[in-house]
């Protein structure tokens, strides 16, 4: 008999197969028992009939418990009414009968579930979220490869910040100090002079003491940098990129989105052009909606929520006040108070998922910005060098993976979008 995965049952109808997995749920009715089996690839129902098993085996089947690990020999059958497949059990063997499982059918508080995150990952919705995350990661690499980007691995240990040290984790580094990276961007800018279009993808760390639903202290960022582009080029690539990965999920994760009970309307709308408004237009819209935000304020989380609820597709907010943005962003030649930048907000109130800008390419202006931000020039000498040896117009963007997963899955808090979330108050398990 062939050992197979549940996801392949459709190819073995009428055949006896071996399935290895865990009992995710069970119930019994007289001489028939129903086990929901999970094997990592999917879920299915296994039906045990006392008439098909020896009296000893039937008695043993009554010992089953949640998360008991089992090997099943069964006949694959198609459900008579649904496009589903089930197992008619002929024999089974327990690997281990699990002790009482702490996560039951009753409601549990979020702290309890996060304390038991190592077990909570097994639940259907958490299982589905991680499968969506996996496809997104693969889609990101696929898009980058198809569009000529080279993967560059930026360091996690850095000698200084790219935007000041207030949000950095400082660590001892032999006889010196180092920081956990908050972005690979500056290093990627160095790499475009060798490879034109580059990206990195990995964990980054922010020490800001934020407790919002959009923040983690450790999360995954995809940063991309490109030579010889302007802001419009940059936004076009971002739009193509987001559309590509969302459509990939719609193609590959249909069953997972069903488990999550995700309304697909907004995701399917991704085929349409994205919206684009200026920061000034966004401020007017928010003020009209009753916000007290001022014209030169950055957009906070609540502002992004209110704004993105007004749209049925992602929206670019461009030309923020330069004073609320990073030192490396190029200014608008028509209005020096504005930065040539954009944040991309996901609809339905999810807010920012991508941030990008044109980078300052003039040595003297960049040096001036470094001084204005009261940063140590010595820390950025190597970065300034990039403007001395063949400087060019260039730009890039960064994507927060967990925020993207949250929007696509319809999950309100990013703590469920990463296997083991790290927040201000949580570093275990």
N, C-alpha and C positions, 0 to 999 in steps of 0.2 A: 504493500500500500504506500502511496506517495504522501510525503509530508508536505503540506502546503500552508499558505497564509489565507486568512479569511477573505481578504480582498480579491482572491482568485477563485472563489467558490463557483462563480458563474461558468467557469471553464471545466468543471468536474461534476456537473449534474448527472445523477444516476450512478456515480462511482463512490467506492469507499475510500476515505482519505484519513490522514492523521492530522489533527490540529492540536497545537500546544499553546496554552494561554492561561488566563485567569478568569474566575467567575466574578463578573462585575455586578450581577444581581441574580436572584433565583426565587422561584415560587413553586408550590406543589399543589396538585389537585387530584386527590385519590391515588390512582395508580399511574399518574403521569406527572413528571417534573419538568420544569422549564428553567434552563440556565442561560443567562446572557453571558456570552464569552467574548473576551477582548484578547487579542493576540499582538497588539501593537499596530497592525495594519488596518484593522477595522473591528466592528462588533457584529455578532450574529447570535441567533437563538439556537440553542441545542435542546432537543426534546428527548427526554428519557422516558421510556415506557417499560413498566414492570414486566410486561410479557416478553420483551426483547432481551431482558437481562436475567441472570441467575438470581435466585432469592438472596444470595450473599452479596452480590453486586448491588442489588436494589437497596438492601439494608445499608450498605456502605455509602450509597449516594445520599442518604439522609443526613450524613455527617457534614455535608458541604457547608461552607460559610463564605461570607464576602471576602473576596481576594484570595480564595483558595487557588493554588496553581494546579493545573491538571493537563493530562494528555488524553485526548479523545479519539476513538476510532468510530467513524460515523459515515452514514450514507448521505450524500449531498442531495437536497431536494429543493425545488423552486417553490416559493410560497404560492398558494393557489390564487391569491388575489392581488398581491403586491409584487413589485419588481425587486424582490428580496430573496435571499437564499438561506436555508436553514439546515441543521444537522440532525439526522435521525440516529441517535447514539446506539452503537452496538456493543461498545465496551469503553472503559475509561480507567485511568490510573491517576490517583492523587500524587502530586509531587510533595505538597505540603498543605495540610488543612490549617488555614490561617486562624490565629487567635482573633478575638473580637475586634473588628475594625472600628477605629475611632470616628471615622466620617460616615455617618449613617444617612438615612433618608430625611431626618429632621433638619430644620434650619440651624445653621451654625453661623456665629459671628465671624467677621472678616479676620479679626486677630487670631481666633482659633484656627481658621483655615490657613492663614499665613504661617502660624507656628507649626502647622502640619503640611507645609507646602510640599515636602518630599512625598507625601501621600496624595495630596489634593491634585497633583499633576495627573493622576489617573482618571479623574472624573471626566465624563464625556465632553463638557464644554472646555475645560482646560486642555484636554487632549486635542480638541479641534483647533484651539487658538495656536498651539505650538506647531500644528501642521500647516496652518496658514503662514505663520512666521517662517517656517522652513522654505515654503515655496517662494515667499518674497525674497529671501536671501538668495536662492538659486536664480530668481528672475533678475535681481540686481546684477549679479555677475554676468548673466546672459546678455543683458542690455549693454553693459559696459564693453564686453568683448565684441559684440556686433557693431558697436559704434567707435571702435578704435582706441579705447582707453586701456592704458597699461596699469596693472595693479602695482602700487608702491606701498611698502609697509612703513608707515611713519612710526617713530619710537613712542613707547608708552612712558618712559622716563625722560623728562625734559628739564633743562636747566632754568627755564623761566616760562612764564605764561604767554599766551598769545593775546590775552585781553586783560592783563592785570592779575595780581596774585590773590585777590580776595576770595576767589571761588576754587582755589587749588588745595589738594591734599599734599602737604609737605612731608618728605621723608628724609631720613639720614642717608647720605650716599658717600660712604667711606669718610673722607675728611671734609666733605662738602655737603651741600643741600641739593635736593632734587625735588621734582614735583611729578605727580601722576598727570598724564596728558589730559587736557580738556578739549583738544582738537588736533588733528594732524595737518590742518590747513597750511601753515607756514612751510612745513617740510614739503608738502605737495607743490607749493609754488616753486620751490627750488627744482623739483623734478620736471616741470613742464619745459624747462630750457634744454633738457635732454630728450624728452619724449613727447612733447606737445600736449597730449591729453592723458591725464593720470587720475587714479582714484585710490583711496584706501578704505578699509572697512574693518572696524574692530571696536573694542570697548574703550570708552572715555569716561572721565570722572569729574564731577562737579561738586564742590564742597558747600555750595549755597544751601542755607537752611530753609529750603522751601518745602512746604507740606501740601502742595497742590496736587490735583489728580494728573497733572502732566509732567511731574518731575520725579526723577530717580537720581541717586548719587552715582550709580554705575549704570551705563546704558551703552547701546551700540550706535555708532555714527558711520554713515557713508559720506565721505568728503570727496569732491571731484574738483579738479582745477584744469583750465583750458587756456592755451595760448591763442593769441590773435582773435579774440572775440570781444564783443561789446555786450551791454546789458540785454539788448533784445535777443541776441544770439543765445545768451545764457538762459533766458526765460523759455525760449523755444526748446532747448535741450531738456530743461526741467519738466516741461509739459509732456514732451514725448516720453520721458523717463517714467513719470508717475503713471501716465496712461498705460504704458507697456506692462508695468508690474501689477497694476490693478486688474487689467484684462487677463493676465496670466493666472491670477488667483481665481477669477470668475471661471476660467477654463478648467483649472486643476482642483479646485477646492469646493466644488458644488455641494458635496455631502457634508463637508465641515461647516459651511455657512448655514446649511439647513439645521444642523445640530445647534448652532448658535442662534437660530431663529432670526437671522439677519435679513432685514428688508433690503433687497438688492437694488431698489429704485435709484438711489444716489450713486451706487457703484456702477451701474450700467450707464448712467449719464456721463461717465468719464469719456465716452467717445466724442462728446461735444467739446467745442473750444472752451478753454478756461476763461474766467473773468479776469479783468485787470483794472484796478483803480489806484489812484495815488493815495499817499498817507493823508493829504489834505482832504481828499474826498471821503476817506474813511472817517476822519474826525467829524466832518459835517454830518455824516450819516449817524454816527454815534450820539452826537449832540442832539440831533433831531429826535433820537430815541430816548432822550432823557439823561444821557451820560454827562458828567461834569468834566470830562476830559478836555484838556487844553490843546491848542494847535501845535505846540512843540513837545507834547508828551509822547512817550513810547506807548505802545499798546500793551496793556496788561492782559492777564488771563481772562478776566471777565469781559474786557473789551473784545478780545478775539472771539469769545463765545458768542456774544451778541451779534457781532459782525458776520461771522460765518454761518449763523442761523438764517441769515437773509438770502443765502445763495444755495442753489441746487447742484453746484459743482465747485471744485477748488477755485479760489480767487487769489490773485497776486496783489499784494499791497506794496507799491513802489515809492521811492523817493522819500524815505523817512528823514526827519531832522538829523543832520550829521552829528549833532551833539549827543544823541542817544545811541549812536552806533560806534563800532570799533574804529581804531585809529587807521587801519589799513584800507578802509573803504574810500574809493575815489569820490570826489565831489562832482556835482553837476556843474558844468561850465556855464549854464544859464542861470544858476542860482546856487552860489557857493554854500548856502546854509543847508542844502539837501545832499544826501548821499545817493550815489547810483547803486541802489540796493533794492531788494525785494524779499518779502516773506510770503510763502505760499500757505494759505489757510485751507484746511479741509472743511467741507461743509458740515451741516448738522450740529454745529457748535463745537466741533473738535479742535479748531484752531490751528496754530502753526505746526507744519510738518517739515517744511524746508525753509532754509534761510540762505540767501546768496547775495553776491555783489560783484561789481567791477572793483578790481584791486588797484590801489594807487601805484603807478609805474614810474613816477618821477622821483629821483633820489632826494632832491632838496625839499620837495613837498612832503615826502614820507618822513624825512628827518624832522621837519617842522611838526608834523602830527605826533610823532613819538614824544617830542618835548612838551607839546600841549597836553598830552595825557600823562605827563610826569613819569614816563617810563625811563628806565636806565638804557642809554644809548648803547653801552657796551654789550648788553644782553641781545641787542638786535643788529650788531655789526654785520653778522653773516647774512641776515635778512636784507639789510641795506645793500650788501654786495650785489644782490640780484638785480638792482637798479643801476649798477655801474658797468655791467658786462653784457650788453645786448638786450637792454630792457625793451619790453613790448607791451601792447595792450593785452590784458588778460583778466580772467575772472573765474569764479567758481561758486559752489554751493555745498551745503551740508544737509543731509537727511537724517532725522531721528527715527530709527527703526521702530522703536516701541510705540511712538505716537502714530506712525503709519499703520502698524498692526492694530492698535486700538481703534482707529477709525474704520478700517476695513472689517474688523470683527464686530464692531458696534459695542466695544467694551468701554465703559466710562472712565476707568482708571488704568494707567499704564502698569500698575503693579502686577496685573494679571497677564501682561503681554510678554514677560520675560520669565524664564524658568524659575530663577531664584532672585526676587527683587531685593535691591539694596536701597534703603531710605534712611532718613535721619535717625530713626529709632529702630531700624531693623537690619541686622547683619547675620541672623540665624534663621533657618538652618543654612 
